[in-house]
């Protein structure tokens, strides 16, 4: 079985995206040239917005960013018609590959920009979204986030009634539900409600690094038991070991910005800061984290494989939103992961499953659950 590398989660750069999310060349980590150099066959681009105040103005701004990113995805496909193709199904992905092109699947992340309007879930499905995640940092009307503004703030106890209704709507539409960044309660409720397997598009192992954005063992077990898959990101914050010197350094940075020193997630409370302070703190906090390398990344893959099996592990980089480690800084370095997995003793068939087979299986299961 030959691997056709698939990246299950990448963000979208627009003019307003902070420079910290761009590479040294000022460009994306997933330019068409970088994708081609890395042999990437499929990329899932997420239209995402940050969570803001619970006001009409804040929600409208988020919705505008979502629409700008959707337009950006379409413009990319239009700009490179011989190299990229927009996919709206697993069959489309196969057809695009047969033409020698890279397939682009559209995802959605963070329902904050939808306000409390359930009909907008269907609207974005109609616009081409085929993978849907409820959260980013901060709670919204649909679900609680694993990174709320205040630690422990879970007003919905997982999914709200809106979120529960959205699960049924997404199942009916054949859309793959993405549980990354939900609380453990939200993950379990999604699994209980969904007729189809789910994916965690960019989550690592919390047993190795205690970030609330990472998945607990019981979450890993439940996702696999339901036939789903966990895509692990090469994201420094979620992979790097945390020696005492790093903990002390980040505690001081937090004090410098008026935040409580204790933390679990490296970016805990960042969204409580306003204006330039938020960006400055984010950059300083991320820069303080020890640099993870490809072997740290494979340690998380190994852990999840040992825990739930090689049939339930995949790759979701979170590129263009702070991801990138030594040896896997952008899409062009994807072959380094393949080599590292083979060196660890994974078979070519295992590597093909991790790179694309498992995600495609779950996507097809979501499509099969549709009621049209």
GIGI-V722103 format. One record per pair of residues at least 24 apart in sequence whose C-alpha atoms are under 6 Angstrom apart, sorted by sequence separation. I is the first residue (numbers start at 1). GAP is how many residues later the second one is. D is the distance in Angstrom with one decimal. If there is no record, write none. Layout:
i=I gap=GAP d=D
i=I gap=GAP d=D
This chain:
i=106 gap=24 d=5.9
i=107 gap=24 d=4.5
i=108 gap=24 d=4.8
i=109 gap=24 d=4.7
i=110 gap=24 d=4.8
i=107 gap=25 d=5.7
i=108 gap=25 d=5.9
i=109 gap=25 d=5.9
i=110 gap=25 d=4.1
i=116 gap=25 d=5.7
i=110 gap=26 d=5.3
i=158 gap=27 d=4.8
i=159 gap=27 d=5.3
i=112 gap=28 d=5.0
i=158 gap=28 d=3.8
i=204 gap=28 d=5.0
i=197 gap=29 d=5.6
i=199 gap=29 d=5.5
i=202 gap=29 d=5.2
i=203 gap=29 d=5.2
i=197 gap=30 d=5.2
i=198 gap=30 d=4.9
i=199 gap=30 d=4.9
i=200 gap=30 d=4.8
i=201 gap=30 d=4.9
i=202 gap=30 d=5.3
i=197 gap=31 d=4.6
i=199 gap=31 d=5.8
i=200 gap=31 d=5.8
i=202 gap=31 d=5.2
i=181 gap=32 d=5.6
i=293 gap=32 d=5.4
i=292 gap=33 d=5.6
i=293 gap=33 d=4.5
i=294 gap=33 d=5.5
i=11 gap=34 d=5.7
i=5 gap=35 d=5.0
i=6 gap=35 d=5.9
i=9 gap=35 d=5.2
i=10 gap=35 d=5.0
i=11 gap=35 d=5.2
i=146 gap=35 d=5.3
i=5 gap=36 d=5.3
i=6 gap=36 d=4.5
i=7 gap=36 d=4.8
i=8 gap=36 d=5.0
i=10 gap=36 d=6.0
i=145 gap=36 d=5.9
i=146 gap=36 d=5.2
i=4 gap=37 d=5.4
i=6 gap=37 d=5.7
i=145 gap=37 d=4.9
i=146 gap=37 d=4.5
i=145 gap=38 d=5.6
i=314 gap=40 d=4.4
i=313 gap=41 d=5.5
i=314 gap=41 d=5.8
i=131 gap=44 d=5.6
i=130 gap=45 d=4.8
i=131 gap=45 d=4.6
i=132 gap=45 d=5.1
i=133 gap=45 d=4.5
i=136 gap=45 d=5.9
i=131 gap=46 d=5.9
i=132 gap=46 d=5.5
i=133 gap=46 d=6.0
i=135 gap=46 d=5.7
i=311 gap=47 d=6.0
i=63 gap=50 d=4.6
i=62 gap=51 d=4.7
i=240 gap=52 d=4.8
i=211 gap=53 d=5.7
i=59 gap=54 d=4.9
i=211 gap=54 d=4.8
i=236 gap=56 d=5.5
i=42 gap=60 d=5.5
i=44 gap=60 d=5.8
i=46 gap=60 d=6.0
i=41 gap=61 d=4.8
i=42 gap=61 d=4.6
i=43 gap=61 d=5.1
i=44 gap=61 d=4.6
i=45 gap=61 d=5.2
i=46 gap=61 d=4.3
i=47 gap=61 d=4.9
i=48 gap=61 d=4.8
i=51 gap=61 d=5.9
i=42 gap=62 d=5.9
i=44 gap=62 d=5.7
i=45 gap=62 d=5.8
i=46 gap=62 d=5.1
i=146 gap=66 d=5.7
i=146 gap=67 d=5.9
i=231 gap=82 d=5.8
i=229 gap=83 d=4.2
i=230 gap=83 d=5.0
i=231 gap=83 d=4.1
i=232 gap=83 d=5.1
i=233 gap=83 d=5.0
i=234 gap=83 d=5.5
i=229 gap=84 d=5.4
i=230 gap=84 d=5.8
i=231 gap=84 d=4.4
i=232 gap=84 d=5.6
i=233 gap=84 d=4.2
i=231 gap=85 d=4.9
i=51 gap=87 d=5.8
i=224 gap=88 d=6.0
i=235 gap=88 d=4.2
i=235 gap=89 d=5.5
i=236 gap=89 d=5.8
i=234 gap=90 d=5.6
i=234 gap=91 d=6.0
i=202 gap=114 d=4.9
i=201 gap=115 d=5.4
i=149 gap=120 d=5.9
i=196 gap=170 d=5.2
i=176 gap=187 d=5.9
i=176 gap=190 d=5.2
i=175 gap=191 d=5.9
i=9 gap=192 d=5.8
i=174 gap=192 d=5.1
i=8 gap=193 d=5.6
i=174 gap=193 d=4.1
i=174 gap=195 d=5.9
i=174 gap=196 d=4.2
i=173 gap=197 d=5.2
i=172 gap=198 d=4.4
i=171 gap=199 d=5.7
i=172 gap=199 d=4.6
i=29 gap=291 d=6.0
i=38 gap=293 d=5.5
i=38 gap=294 d=3.9
i=37 gap=295 d=4.9
i=38 gap=295 d=5.7
i=35 gap=296 d=5.3
i=38 gap=296 d=5.1
i=34 gap=297 d=5.4
i=35 gap=297 d=5.8
i=34 gap=298 d=4.5
i=21 gap=299 d=5.3
i=21 gap=300 d=5.4
i=21 gap=301 d=5.5
i=29 gap=301 d=4.7
i=30 gap=301 d=5.5
i=9 gap=307 d=4.7
i=7 gap=308 d=5.7
i=8 gap=308 d=4.3
i=9 gap=308 d=5.9
i=10 gap=308 d=4.7
i=7 gap=309 d=5.0
i=9 gap=309 d=5.3
i=10 gap=309 d=5.0
i=11 gap=309 d=5.3
i=1 gap=348 d=5.3
i=3 gap=349 d=4.0
i=6 gap=349 d=5.6
i=2 gap=350 d=5.9
i=5 gap=350 d=4.8
i=6 gap=350 d=5.0
i=5 gap=351 d=5.6
